[in-house]
Amino acid sequence: MITRTVDVVDDYFGTTVPDPYRWLEDSDDAEVADWLAAQAAVTREHLDGLPDPAPIRALLDRAVRRPHSGLPRHHGRYWFRTHNDGVQQQDVLLVEDEPFGDDPRVLIDPNALGDASVSLAAYRPSPDGALVAYSYSEAGSDWRTWRVRETSTGMDRPDEVRWSKFTWPSWLPDGSGFVYGAYDPPAGDSLVESNRAMRLMLHRLGAGTDELVFALPDEPDVTFWPQVTDDGRWLVVHATKGTEHRARVWLADLSAGLGLRPLIAVADASWQLVGSLGDELVMLTDAEAPLGRLVAVTADGAVRELVAERADQLEAARHAGGRLVVQWLHDAAARLTVHDLDGTQLATPELPGLGSIADLEAGAEEPVLHLDWATFTAPPAVLAYRVDTDELSTAFATPLDTDLVTEQTFVASKDGTRVPLFLVHRPDITATGGPHPAWLYGYGGFRVAMTPTFDASRFAFASAGGVVAVACLRGGAEYGRDWHDAGRLANKQNVFDDAAACAEHLIFEGWTDREHLALSGRSNGGLLAGAVVTQRPELFAAVVPEVGVLDLLRFHLWTIGAAWISDYGDPRGDAEQFATLRAYSPLHNLRADAGYPPIMVMTSDHDDRVVPAHSLKFAAALQAVSPPEAVALLRVDSASGHGYGRSHDALVAERTDVLRFLSYYTGLHWQ
């Protein structure tokens, strides 16, 4: 369909750039609402004309509607964990006397609110477990309103903390209150307005006004990450600029109050708190170690090495049972080592195959550490590891019947860089038997690693006979700081070259061909999909950019977008960075007669991280340059955000549409 244009032209360092669909940025405009309704009608008519989705929905239902559980957390006499019985639309919070006990009690249940779009966003128990600070997410929004519930009675206290985002409460050791990050209340649309100038606040229970703990008013793009150590002695505050991992650190000895003083004064490396050893803090850092090392830091900043840098990326660590459990990435797959408190290695637990660890949870003196174990071929399981006996067992799992296999290969990118690529498929699907329907997925940014994780739609695609390929592109965290730096700012084109090389590899090796290969990605991965299809449209049979950053000249104006300048660059503040962004911005590189494959652009009406304007403008521009017979669709999910907290029904409906689209255009037949 043809969309009305406006005469808007911006000047960037002497270069004029038209923005004919600027009017679509106003989500409250009645004309935009009418335009969205017309787009929805076209998209629904097209999707409903594709083959019967019943087999797709049945397999998705089996993969999505299953019992699952979060990691147990121990506070005082209580254990807390999230849980879903497979029937509930949203996870609930359970409290029990022991992990995975026989008589858990529901403490917080968003399903009882009667609105399936409301989810439990996060929770933080007080040190003794008597109270829980928790927040709901409404329609997937990133905004958090924190409330406090009594564990024994299930009743809420009158406390309410609004306009918090991205950080979580850190309780004072006596449970009298918590420290959190907050922004000023939005003056306009809370789903669009830029979020800057975070402040660190103290909420004392029952107090009418919260106290300012710390702020950097001259640095509005800084985000604060407060943590209180398990022993209650230290408040540690990491401060990062935007999404940059390099951090400064402030420290307060809570026995003397909340007065913060600098611990790490220069942001030239990443620093992550692991725990405390009396007068020292255990921290993970890439200072003088691009792949990471574990160190002990005194209150005056002296550093003592505990676990040295290795050939693998050091991803995380926990203090458990008087020992240090260290998590590594070896070619994007998880490994664990166990160390004494002086760093001496004691054990190397044998993990169950090629997978990833999403999280670790333990107490400093507790002998059992729980870990969230994930693979491409099975739903996440909770494993229990005894650090004193080196025994690993399954605490919770809901297996799916499947014969899918996972293999890993390596692809030479355009400049020769070795790029890992995971392949998931049935045993009867081989490269020599191709070409097969294939789905390439990637991300490539913000130091986020693409590791083996379970995704219901990709599981279903592979189960039906397709090949799922998950690429570990530069810009991620697979190989530490240098790998991230090689895929950001002036090096961002490397990410798109890596993805194109993976597509070419799948075709060259015989797994698939151009008529059967799809590409997708979410968020920064949506940018990946948009950039690669505008650069290499001849490689793909279908492309789905989901909630993508597609307007690289205006991303910094909305919600938390300014934080992404550390990865993308500043289109207004730096001429060279503008030129780099202009060269790959998907919105600004669409061209007529390019021969784009079928594309379905996806976004959500309550996405306040990557605002819908990105997708709306890109879809309008794509339709304008496409011939009438081309497939250029826009799908907008309602009462939904960037992807967090979606109900089971909404998730199955969305992924059914994605699979119908990708299956049809890659030739995947469902039975």
FIMARVEX-674628 format. One line per 8 residues: for each residue x, y, z of C-alpha. Coordinates in Angstrom, 3 decimals, always signed. Layout:
# residues N
X,Y,Z | ...
# end
This chain:
# residues 671
+0.000,+0.000,+0.000 | +1.093,+3.585,-0.595 | +1.649,+5.795,+2.446 | +1.346,+9.570,+2.540 | +4.649,+11.436,+2.663 | +5.640,+14.780,+4.185 | +8.289,+17.259,+3.130 | +10.756,+16.894,+6.011
+14.482,+17.169,+5.362 | +17.229,+17.096,+8.004 | +20.758,+18.430,+7.656 | +23.565,+16.253,+9.038 | +26.940,+17.949,+8.754 | +26.019,+19.391,+5.360 | +24.292,+16.245,+4.081 | +20.544,+16.541,+3.582
+18.457,+13.489,+4.438 | +14.712,+13.369,+3.660 | +12.408,+11.821,+6.252 | +9.100,+11.511,+4.382 | +7.449,+9.248,+6.958 | +8.217,+11.387,+10.014 | +4.498,+11.679,+10.723 | +4.365,+7.948,+11.589
+6.412,+8.666,+14.716 | +3.343,+10.157,+16.435 | +1.705,+7.097,+17.941 | -1.184,+9.179,+19.348 | -2.202,+10.569,+15.967 | -5.577,+9.352,+14.674 | -4.239,+9.128,+11.118 | -1.447,+6.833,+12.311
-4.057,+4.629,+14.003 | -6.047,+4.417,+10.760 | -2.874,+3.607,+8.817 | -2.010,+0.829,+11.277 | -5.505,-0.620,+10.964 | -5.167,-0.718,+7.191 | -1.757,-2.371,+7.461 | -3.124,-4.956,+9.896
-5.940,-5.837,+7.486 | -3.526,-6.381,+4.601 | -1.173,-8.480,+6.723 | -3.939,-10.609,+8.206 | -5.459,-11.252,+4.772 | -2.082,-12.392,+3.470 | -1.252,-14.629,+6.442 | -4.714,-16.177,+6.474
-4.230,-17.094,+2.815 | -1.211,-19.252,+3.667 | -1.552,-22.993,+4.472 | -3.481,-24.147,+7.527 | -1.521,-23.235,+10.684 | -3.002,-26.055,+12.798 | +0.121,-28.301,+12.647 | +2.334,-25.310,+13.473
+0.170,-24.244,+16.386 | +0.027,-27.796,+17.743 | +3.814,-28.093,+17.864 | +4.190,-24.600,+19.325 | +1.614,-25.403,+21.977 | +3.643,-28.448,+22.978 | +6.828,-26.397,+23.215 | +5.344,-23.322,+24.947
+2.631,-24.646,+27.250 | +4.844,-26.739,+29.522 | +5.786,-26.492,+33.192 | +8.906,-24.432,+33.811 | +10.681,-23.014,+36.832 | +13.175,-20.314,+37.694 | +16.199,-20.743,+39.937 | +15.501,-20.996,+43.692
+16.796,-18.114,+45.832 | +17.416,-18.523,+49.558 | +16.685,-15.644,+51.944 | +16.333,-16.302,+55.659 | +14.075,-19.283,+56.212 | +12.435,-18.989,+52.798 | +13.177,-20.175,+49.270 | +11.720,-18.212,+46.345
+11.333,-19.160,+42.683 | +9.145,-18.339,+39.717 | +7.047,-21.135,+38.265 | +4.490,-21.883,+35.580 | +2.396,-25.042,+35.504 | +2.127,-24.861,+31.716 | -1.501,-23.786,+31.819 | -1.004,-20.358,+33.376
-0.606,-17.396,+31.035 | +2.076,-15.826,+33.237 | +4.655,-17.090,+35.732 | +3.861,-16.882,+39.442 | +6.228,-16.449,+42.405 | +6.386,-19.364,+44.817 | +7.725,-19.416,+48.378 | +8.707,-22.662,+50.103
+10.760,-24.103,+52.948 | +13.240,-25.905,+50.704 | +14.084,-25.762,+46.996 | +11.488,-27.633,+44.928 | +9.697,-28.740,+48.054 | +6.405,-30.632,+48.264 | +4.256,-27.749,+49.504 | +5.082,-24.452,+47.747
+2.832,-21.463,+48.297 | +1.936,-18.872,+45.656 | +3.074,-15.469,+46.886 | +2.524,-13.323,+43.781 | +0.201,-14.274,+40.926 | -0.247,-11.799,+38.038 | -2.827,-14.148,+36.491 | -5.219,-13.183,+39.278
-5.315,-9.629,+37.933 | -7.400,-10.766,+34.965 | -5.169,-9.175,+32.325 | -2.922,-11.646,+30.482 | -0.614,-8.835,+29.327 | +0.515,-8.141,+32.926 | +3.539,-10.167,+34.025 | +5.763,-10.414,+37.071
+8.747,-8.390,+35.861 | +11.163,-8.890,+38.747 | +11.365,-9.544,+42.466 | +13.973,-9.026,+45.171 | +13.516,-10.525,+48.665 | +14.889,-8.702,+51.706 | +17.939,-10.321,+53.361 | +15.804,-12.226,+55.881
+13.123,-13.050,+53.288 | +10.365,-11.414,+55.328 | +9.587,-8.908,+52.561 | +9.705,-8.982,+48.768 | +10.071,-5.941,+46.524 | +8.360,-6.807,+43.255 | +7.079,-5.168,+40.101 | +4.691,-5.981,+37.313
+5.261,-5.243,+33.656 | +2.137,-3.893,+31.985 | +1.835,-4.776,+28.283 | +5.551,-5.487,+28.156 | +6.703,-1.986,+29.130 | +10.172,-1.482,+30.635 | +8.779,+0.900,+33.279 | +8.628,-0.569,+36.773
+6.497,+0.321,+39.777 | +7.940,-1.398,+42.834 | +5.704,-2.643,+45.630 | +6.509,-4.518,+48.843 | +4.756,-7.725,+49.920 | +4.973,-9.511,+53.264 | +6.073,-13.107,+52.768 | +4.207,-14.509,+55.772
+0.827,-12.892,+55.085 | +0.880,-12.280,+51.324 | -0.309,-8.725,+52.014 | +1.162,-5.620,+50.367 | +2.619,-2.788,+52.377 | +1.525,+0.727,+51.298 | +4.960,+1.387,+49.750 | +4.968,+2.220,+46.035
+8.014,+3.324,+44.028 | +7.372,+4.582,+40.495 | +9.374,+5.500,+37.381 | +12.148,+2.979,+37.806 | +13.800,+1.284,+34.857 | +16.642,-1.143,+34.078 | +17.974,-1.515,+37.640 | +16.620,-3.522,+40.561
+16.238,-2.787,+44.281 | +19.163,-3.606,+46.556 | +17.982,-4.065,+50.128 | +19.761,-2.568,+53.118 | +21.071,-5.323,+55.411 | +18.455,-4.638,+58.103 | +15.571,-4.749,+55.592 | +14.487,-1.199,+56.410
+14.567,-0.091,+52.795 | +16.276,-0.463,+49.436 | +18.376,+1.471,+46.951 | +17.153,+1.712,+43.342 | +17.584,+3.694,+40.135 | +14.906,+6.154,+39.004 | +14.165,+8.711,+36.314 | +12.056,+11.860,+36.392
+8.398,+11.173,+35.541 | +7.875,+11.602,+31.773 | +6.457,+14.956,+30.762 | +4.886,+13.425,+27.649 | +4.349,+9.945,+26.225 | +5.992,+7.491,+28.628 | +6.442,+4.950,+25.806 | +8.490,+7.335,+23.653
+10.071,+10.085,+25.755 | +13.854,+9.897,+26.165 | +15.081,+8.440,+29.477 | +18.127,+10.292,+30.800 | +19.651,+11.464,+34.078 | +19.090,+8.392,+36.253 | +19.362,+9.013,+39.997 | +20.196,+6.539,+42.713
+17.494,+6.735,+45.378 | +16.833,+5.229,+48.811 | +13.332,+4.097,+49.672 | +12.799,+3.623,+53.392 | +9.761,+1.502,+54.163 | +6.800,+3.607,+55.193 | +8.519,+6.896,+54.348 | +6.630,+9.398,+52.255
+9.614,+10.722,+50.334 | +12.619,+8.858,+48.947 | +16.135,+10.138,+49.547 | +18.730,+10.951,+46.896 | +21.769,+8.709,+47.362 | +23.854,+9.560,+44.313 | +23.645,+11.321,+40.955 | +25.888,+12.648,+38.202
+23.802,+15.527,+36.817 | +26.511,+16.497,+34.331 | +26.488,+12.988,+32.852 | +22.860,+12.294,+31.881 | +23.650,+9.110,+29.912 | +25.078,+7.231,+32.901 | +23.211,+4.222,+34.292 | +23.710,+3.100,+37.903
+23.754,-0.553,+38.983 | +23.583,-0.804,+42.818 | +24.387,-4.037,+44.683 | +24.654,-4.822,+48.388 | +27.014,-7.691,+49.180 | +25.566,-10.830,+50.768 | +27.270,-10.068,+54.072 | +25.490,-6.689,+54.156
+28.689,-4.736,+54.595 | +29.195,-3.037,+51.246 | +27.082,-1.064,+48.805 | +28.768,-1.280,+45.411 | +27.564,+0.991,+42.588 | +28.661,+0.414,+39.014 | +28.190,+3.336,+36.643 | +28.218,+2.769,+32.886
+27.680,+5.210,+30.055 | +24.831,+3.900,+27.996 | +25.259,+0.231,+27.217 | +29.042,+0.480,+27.439 | +30.487,-2.317,+29.610 | +33.421,-0.209,+30.763 | +32.510,+1.050,+34.220 | +33.407,+3.257,+37.133
+32.695,+1.897,+40.588 | +31.724,+3.618,+43.849 | +31.755,+1.985,+47.268 | +30.075,+2.596,+50.639 | +30.763,+0.814,+53.918 | +27.176,+0.462,+55.126 | +28.262,+0.267,+58.755 | +29.173,+3.945,+58.344
+26.193,+4.982,+56.198 | +25.462,+5.469,+52.499 | +28.315,+7.827,+51.688 | +29.785,+6.622,+48.389 | +33.404,+7.143,+47.422 | +35.240,+6.172,+44.222 | +36.720,+2.686,+44.042 | +37.396,+2.488,+40.274
+37.686,+6.078,+39.057 | +38.301,+5.569,+35.329 | +35.949,+3.690,+32.995 | +38.559,+1.838,+30.955 | +37.467,-1.746,+31.729 | +34.424,-3.743,+32.784 | +33.891,-4.537,+36.484 | +31.232,-6.905,+37.854
+30.692,-7.669,+41.531 | +30.761,-11.359,+42.451 | +30.799,-11.113,+46.251 | +32.905,-10.173,+49.244 | +35.716,-11.780,+51.209 | +35.809,-9.714,+54.391 | +37.698,-6.542,+53.507 | +37.937,-7.448,+49.826
+35.463,-7.524,+46.963 | +35.584,-10.349,+44.432 | +35.113,-8.883,+40.966 | +35.131,-10.027,+37.361 | +37.045,-7.621,+35.112 | +38.629,-7.366,+31.687 | +41.241,-4.872,+32.922 | +44.528,-6.084,+31.402
+42.613,-9.203,+30.287 | +40.273,-8.819,+27.257 | +38.766,-12.269,+27.897 | +38.296,-11.572,+31.618 | +39.846,-12.553,+34.933 | +38.694,-12.822,+38.540 | +40.272,-10.498,+41.094 | +39.972,-9.409,+44.724
+39.841,-5.631,+45.250 | +40.455,-3.895,+48.573 | +38.539,-0.823,+49.694 | +41.470,+1.373,+48.665 | +41.524,-0.113,+45.144 | +44.419,-2.575,+45.400 | +43.895,-5.539,+43.044 | +44.900,-9.147,+43.699
+44.415,-11.750,+40.964 | +42.454,-14.888,+41.855 | +41.774,-16.569,+38.489 | +43.883,-15.461,+35.539 | +42.740,-14.836,+31.979 | +42.431,-17.975,+29.850 | +41.783,-18.790,+26.201 | +38.002,-18.811,+26.870
+35.729,-15.890,+27.673 | +35.087,-15.548,+31.427 | +31.345,-14.954,+31.560 | +30.282,-15.036,+35.230 | +31.205,-16.263,+38.703 | +29.473,-17.018,+42.005 | +30.617,-17.466,+45.599 | +29.108,-20.764,+46.756
+29.851,-23.057,+49.673 | +33.073,-21.280,+50.498 | +34.325,-21.682,+46.940 | +34.269,-19.777,+43.668 | +32.341,-21.243,+40.737 | +33.464,-19.695,+37.451 | +31.501,-19.808,+34.193 | +33.323,-19.689,+30.844
+32.361,-19.560,+27.169 | +34.270,-21.930,+24.922 | +33.296,-21.194,+21.305 | +29.954,-19.860,+22.642 | +29.172,-22.961,+24.764 | +29.275,-23.102,+28.570 | +32.006,-24.533,+30.773 | +32.434,-24.427,+34.566
+35.423,-24.538,+36.887 | +35.495,-24.571,+40.703 | +38.197,-22.800,+42.699 | +39.285,-22.354,+46.263 | +39.023,-18.804,+47.612 | +42.667,-18.212,+46.744 | +41.959,-19.084,+43.104 | +43.355,-22.626,+43.077
+41.314,-24.771,+40.688 | +39.651,-27.736,+42.396 | +37.226,-29.214,+39.850 | +35.833,-29.027,+36.320 | +32.174,-30.112,+36.448 | +31.067,-32.120,+33.419 | +28.077,-30.342,+31.908 | +25.454,-32.340,+29.969
+26.492,-31.545,+26.403 | +26.549,-28.447,+24.227 | +24.567,-25.791,+26.060 | +24.545,-22.523,+27.953 | +24.068,-21.283,+31.486 | +21.594,-18.420,+31.665 | +22.090,-17.803,+35.380 | +23.752,-19.115,+38.536
+22.279,-18.837,+42.029 | +23.867,-19.732,+45.369 | +24.668,-18.432,+48.815 | +28.259,-17.830,+49.833 | +28.108,-20.576,+52.462 | +25.612,-22.919,+50.783 | +27.108,-26.075,+49.272 | +24.527,-26.328,+46.479
+24.590,-24.022,+43.473 | +21.626,-23.964,+41.084 | +22.090,-23.173,+37.429 | +19.701,-22.489,+34.558 | +20.808,-24.926,+31.838 | +19.668,-24.410,+28.236 | +20.150,-26.148,+24.884 | +18.654,-25.705,+21.431
+16.721,-28.953,+21.653 | +15.138,-29.020,+25.129 | +13.371,-26.517,+27.385 | +15.552,-24.955,+30.098 | +16.266,-27.157,+33.103 | +17.386,-26.290,+36.617 | +20.524,-28.208,+37.577 | +21.916,-28.537,+41.103
+25.672,-28.725,+41.651 | +27.234,-29.640,+45.005 | +30.502,-27.766,+45.252 | +31.774,-29.987,+48.078 | +31.326,-33.322,+46.266 | +31.434,-32.233,+42.581 | +28.023,-33.817,+41.938 | +25.679,-32.458,+39.259
+22.008,-33.442,+39.192 | +18.734,-32.276,+37.659 | +16.476,-30.392,+40.069 | +13.721,-29.524,+37.579 | +13.123,-30.386,+33.921 | +10.262,-30.895,+31.459 | +11.757,-32.812,+28.510 | +10.217,-32.770,+25.043
+10.251,-35.817,+22.798 | +12.685,-34.949,+20.024 | +15.485,-36.430,+17.977 | +16.986,-33.078,+16.998 | +20.755,-32.796,+16.900 | +23.040,-29.788,+17.341 | +26.368,-29.358,+15.637 | +28.803,-26.491,+15.404
+30.815,-25.339,+12.449 | +32.967,-22.316,+11.705 | +32.622,-19.889,+8.820 | +35.270,-17.646,+7.268 | +33.859,-14.108,+7.081 | +34.682,-11.590,+4.354 | +37.961,-10.598,+6.043 | +38.821,-14.169,+7.060
+37.558,-13.958,+10.659 | +36.438,-17.327,+12.080 | +32.724,-17.088,+12.967 | +30.970,-19.879,+14.947 | +27.708,-21.184,+13.523 | +25.353,-23.609,+15.314 | +23.159,-25.915,+13.206 | +20.041,-27.615,+14.593
+18.179,-30.238,+12.566 | +16.768,-33.747,+12.494 | +19.258,-36.587,+11.947 | +17.773,-37.334,+8.516 | +18.420,-33.756,+7.347 | +21.942,-33.571,+5.936 | +23.950,-31.212,+3.767 | +24.307,-33.867,+1.085
+20.542,-34.292,+0.997 | +19.836,-30.569,+0.507 | +18.766,-28.002,-0.286 | +16.474,-27.789,+2.736 | +14.331,-24.970,+4.136 | +16.701,-23.078,+6.452 | +16.398,-20.246,+8.957 | +19.415,-18.106,+9.830
+19.207,-16.155,+13.092 | +21.679,-13.681,+14.586 | +22.186,-10.660,+16.821 | +25.737,-9.258,+16.781 | +25.842,-6.414,+19.252 | +25.971,-4.999,+22.786 | +28.347,-7.726,+23.963 | +25.513,-10.275,+23.971
+26.558,-13.839,+23.138 | +24.438,-16.140,+20.970 | +24.675,-19.368,+22.945 | +22.575,-22.565,+22.805 | +19.145,-21.543,+24.079 | +15.685,-22.981,+23.619 | +13.297,-21.093,+21.347 | +9.909,-22.684,+20.687
+9.546,-21.434,+17.117 | +13.054,-22.449,+16.031 | +12.552,-25.822,+17.746 | +9.316,-26.276,+15.781 | +10.932,-25.260,+12.473 | +13.719,-27.821,+12.914 | +11.302,-30.528,+14.106 | +9.290,-30.078,+10.920
+12.363,-30.750,+8.774 | +14.061,-27.385,+8.489 | +17.598,-26.365,+9.345 | +18.040,-23.722,+12.049 | +21.344,-21.838,+11.919 | +22.308,-19.545,+14.823 | +25.302,-17.327,+14.078 | +27.762,-15.971,+16.660
+28.582,-12.655,+15.008 | +31.102,-10.021,+15.947 | +29.717,-7.377,+18.286 | +28.673,-10.069,+20.763 | +30.436,-11.513,+23.801 | +31.543,-14.880,+22.440 | +35.243,-13.956,+22.535 | +35.448,-11.077,+24.968
+36.034,-7.361,+24.648 | +37.936,-7.489,+21.350 | +35.141,-9.466,+19.664 | +32.638,-6.847,+20.806 | +34.805,-3.956,+19.648 | +35.218,-5.614,+16.244 | +31.461,-5.306,+15.671 | +30.550,-1.837,+16.908
+30.928,+1.826,+15.927 | +33.122,+2.074,+12.804 | +33.370,-1.735,+12.725 | +29.619,-2.416,+12.619 | +29.726,-3.500,+8.963 | +31.692,-6.568,+10.105 | +28.501,-7.866,+11.751 | +26.563,-7.756,+8.484
+29.470,-9.281,+6.573 | +29.618,-12.118,+9.123 | +25.889,-12.854,+8.666 | +26.175,-12.777,+4.866 | +29.140,-15.155,+5.068 | +27.075,-17.564,+7.172 | +24.288,-17.462,+4.571 | +26.786,-18.114,+1.783
+28.279,-20.998,+3.782 | +24.873,-22.670,+4.201 | +24.320,-22.404,+0.457 | +27.828,-23.506,-0.539 | +27.770,-26.543,+1.750 | +24.440,-27.672,+0.296 | +22.259,-27.208,+3.370 | +20.016,-24.804,+1.491
+19.854,-22.378,-1.408 | +18.613,-18.868,-2.044 | +15.067,-20.116,-2.718 | +14.859,-21.834,+0.676 | +16.830,-19.593,+3.096 | +15.223,-17.171,+5.574 | +16.812,-14.563,+7.842 | +15.509,-13.032,+11.054
+16.617,-11.275,+14.218 | +15.132,-9.348,+17.126 | +15.986,-5.855,+18.427 | +19.613,-5.282,+17.454 | +19.098,-8.514,+15.528 | +16.211,-6.759,+13.759 | +18.765,-4.170,+12.641 | +20.919,-7.071,+11.450
+18.076,-8.511,+9.368 | +17.184,-5.094,+7.947 | +20.761,-4.177,+7.078 | +21.664,-7.536,+5.523 | +18.542,-7.721,+3.355 | +19.103,-4.182,+2.037 | +22.729,-5.069,+1.255 | +22.339,-8.673,+0.050
+18.695,-9.263,-0.961 | +19.696,-11.969,-3.446 | +20.644,-14.365,-0.616 | +17.212,-14.875,+0.921 | +13.744,-16.240,+0.247 | +12.183,-14.437,+3.221 | +13.250,-11.987,+5.936 | +11.611,-11.051,+9.255
+13.079,-8.061,+11.161 | +11.484,-8.115,+14.628 | +11.288,-5.046,+16.914 | +14.349,-3.794,+15.057 | +16.460,-0.648,+15.270 | +15.879,+0.436,+11.673 | +16.250,+4.239,+11.728 | +19.895,+4.763,+12.692
+19.685,+8.549,+12.393 | +16.988,+9.064,+15.055 | +17.292,+6.061,+17.402 | +18.929,+8.232,+20.079 | +15.844,+10.452,+20.464 | +13.493,+7.855,+21.946 | +13.325,+6.225,+25.405 | +16.678,+4.596,+26.173
+18.033,+4.957,+22.637 | +20.746,+7.433,+23.618 | +22.356,+4.612,+25.604 | +23.055,+2.768,+22.356 | +25.415,+5.452,+21.074 | +28.210,+3.421,+22.692 | +27.533,+0.620,+20.202 | +26.217,+2.506,+17.165
+27.726,+5.970,+17.332 | +26.252,+9.475,+17.492 | +24.491,+10.609,+14.293 | +24.266,+14.209,+15.487 | +27.462,+14.646,+17.465 | +30.091,+13.114,+15.173 | +30.338,+13.550,+11.385 | +32.280,+10.328,+10.820
+29.863,+8.325,+12.922 | +26.939,+9.849,+11.027 | +28.507,+8.723,+7.734 | +28.956,+5.187,+9.089 | +25.365,+5.025,+10.334 | +23.950,+6.468,+7.117 | +25.803,+3.827,+5.125 | +24.010,+0.872,+6.760
+20.801,+2.284,+8.297 | +18.105,-0.009,+6.838 | +15.546,+2.789,+6.478 | +17.971,+4.914,+4.478 | +19.272,+2.198,+2.187 | +16.083,+0.860,+0.651 | +16.121,+1.229,-3.123 | +13.686,+0.654,-5.955
+14.033,-2.438,-8.147 | +16.356,-4.142,-5.636 | +14.411,-7.377,-5.833 | +13.739,-7.730,-2.118 | +12.410,-11.105,-0.986 | +9.136,-11.333,+0.952 | +9.597,-9.323,+4.153 | +7.395,-9.162,+7.240
+8.373,-6.310,+9.570 | +7.274,-6.913,+13.163 | +6.853,-4.605,+16.142 | +4.667,-4.097,+19.224 | +2.487,-1.150,+20.158 | +3.906,-0.880,+23.704 | +7.559,-1.376,+22.841 | +9.234,+1.392,+24.846
+12.758,+0.133,+24.190 | +12.868,+0.049,+20.377 | +9.839,+2.212,+19.655 | +7.416,+1.148,+16.883 | +8.371,+4.174,+14.739 | +11.435,+2.276,+13.542 | +9.330,-0.501,+12.033 | +6.469,+1.700,+10.838
+8.735,+3.986,+8.843 | +10.761,+1.107,+7.420 | +7.628,-0.770,+6.337 | +6.187,+2.327,+4.658 | +9.443,+2.980,+2.812 | +9.774,-0.683,+1.817 | +6.276,-0.727,+0.387 | +6.964,+2.486,-1.528
+10.003,+1.039,-3.354 | +8.465,-2.407,-3.939 | +6.426,-3.410,-7.006 | +2.701,-4.091,-6.456 | +3.155,-7.858,-6.468 | +5.870,-7.791,-3.793 | +5.231,-9.102,-0.287 | +6.077,-6.297,+2.149
+4.048,-6.678,+5.342 | +3.854,-4.989,+8.728 | +2.672,-6.954,+11.750 | +2.022,-4.991,+14.971 | +1.342,-6.906,+18.172 | -1.106,-5.210,+20.542 | -0.742,-4.806,+24.321 | +2.831,-6.032,+24.012
+6.327,-4.637,+24.465 | +9.833,-5.502,+23.376 | +9.231,-9.183,+24.062 | +9.321,-9.566,+27.839 | +6.353,-10.970,+29.733 | +4.249,-12.081,+26.797 | +1.394,-14.408,+27.713 | +1.333,-17.951,+26.396
-1.602,-17.168,+24.111 | +0.077,-14.072,+22.684 | +3.371,-15.898,+22.201 | +1.788,-18.826,+20.374 | -0.254,-16.480,+18.148 | +2.792,-14.402,+17.203 | +5.132,-17.332,+16.575 | +2.446,-19.116,+14.551
+2.348,-16.128,+12.192 | +6.145,-16.064,+11.953 | +6.315,-19.779,+11.177 | +3.498,-19.589,+8.616 | +5.366,-16.827,+6.814 | +8.829,-18.401,+6.942 | +7.573,-21.901,+6.171 | +5.633,-20.857,+3.110
+8.437,-18.859,+1.543 | +11.174,-21.386,+2.354 | +9.079,-24.357,+1.231 | +8.816,-26.079,+4.618 | +5.818,-28.432,+4.647 | +4.103,-29.328,+7.919 | +2.331,-32.597,+8.584
# end
